[in-house]
Amino acid sequence: MASDDIAQLADTLAKTHVGDEELTIKGLGLKLDDAASVEELVREIEQHQSLRALCLEGNTMGVDAAWAIAKALESKDMLQRCYWSDMFTGRLRSEIPTALRCLGDALMCAGVRLTELDLSDNAFGPDGVKGIERLLKSPSCHTLRELKLNNCGMGVGGGKILAEALIECHRRSTEVGAPFRLRVFVAGRNRLENEGARALAKAFQLIGSLEEVHMPQNGINHAGVVALASAMRHNRELRVLNFNDNTFTKKGTLAMAKALTHLRSLQVVNFGDCLVRSEGAIALAAVIREGVPVLKELNLSYGEITEAAALVVARAVMDKPQMERLDLNGNCLGEDGCEALREVMEEMDKADMLGSLSEDEGEPDDEDNEDENEVCENSDEDDGDDEVNQCNDYNGGVIVGETGLIGEDSPERLRSPVSKRRISWRIILLSDVLLKIASLYNEDSETKTAVFEIVGKCKYLVIRFLNR
């Protein structure tokens, strides 16, 4: 370590006055290679008699430096919070597990009872997880409430090792009468994929105390999502659910919708960039409308959601008293759909709730909509107008059929400003109809098929109506 780095460390520590409870060298970018390079830090650790938090974030640490710090930590039995993110930049992958074991063994030796452990942004891979495996299983982590491993490159193998360690921690803690009650789990950008997600789902289901789960960008598709959804149902105090940028598709979204029926404490739902699509969005909307009473934020952005489904989602969150933000950006509403959505939000005095729609993808091409409209289109071919008439929705004198509005509100009359305001309320009423239909969804195969046939048909008709 260069002499100027040592001087910088000494100067920073001299200016750190957080009492005896916290010590930090956050963000200094120091290269801590050996015992000499951390001499001042070790001295400060030893002098903090009641050390409860140690922040080493934003520096780079070698094995010898970790060993020296570990020796100082062996007597710090009051330590509870370790902020150790981004502290191995430029280190060999083989160094990191050894350094982590040194530090973990010191914590166990001291008999600490950790409440928070943050090792994010360390890119240590499966071997790094092995480096903390022993610590996670030990009594030092029986009291752990927050575990943050964001952007660590754990992969499938690391996810499995982590899951087994959490399960073992729960088993051992339960045996001594104080079950492991993890509240916050963060593991985004780790390439966990389906196998890693399934393994962690088993741990989550067993733990049952989670309040926040953040697992964005993990390459998880519907198979892993279904497993996670099942596990979430057992964590009834969940407040934040973030699976952004995974691939739900219909199966995964419906599984998550079912899980949400059990999660009445949810405040933030982030399923953005998860390909929930229109049917999934309607299913989620139905659940949210009837439950999730304290919802504050809903993110369904970049999900290939079309105009009608977006309006149903908007209607579902209108009456949530704590609702603050709805994000539907990057979907397939089209210019008219975006305008209709904004208009409905304004009519309900909720315009501030709606996020930007600046990256809307535009209305899908007929080829893109082919699968979504397949049921209704095939029915039209087979049964002609009779089938369309069976799909007609009636609410407050509004009939929506093959040609749009029938009766006094003809397309010509709807061009006036007054009639445009009527359209907003027609949209709201139609959205309510779709919500009620979607609420009938359950796992019975016949009911499920019937509901989605109706939703698909009505959604198609609503889209045609809105585009007039």
ABEGO torsion letter per residue (X at the ends): XBAAAAAAAAAAAAABBAEAABBBABGAGBBBABAAAAAAAAAAAAABAABABBBABGBBBBAAAAAAAAAAAAABAABABBBABGAABGBBAAAAAAAAAAAAAAAAAAGBBBABBBABGAGAEAAAAAAAAAAAABAAAAABABBBABGAGAEAAAAAAAAAAAAAAAAAAAAAGBBBBBABBBBBGAGAEAAAAAAAAAAAAAAGABABBBBBGAGBBAAAAAAAAAAAAABAABABBBABGBBAEAAAAAAAAAAAAABAABABBBABGAGAEAAAAAAAAAAAAABGAABABBBABGAGBBAAAAAAAAAAAAABAABABBBABGBBAEAAAAAAAAAAAAAAGAAAABBBAAABAEBBBAAAAAAAAAAAAAAAAAAEAAAAAAABBBBGGBBBBAAEBBEABBAAAAABAAAAAAAAAAAAAAAAAAAAAAAABBABAAAAAAAAAAAAAAAAAAAAAAAX
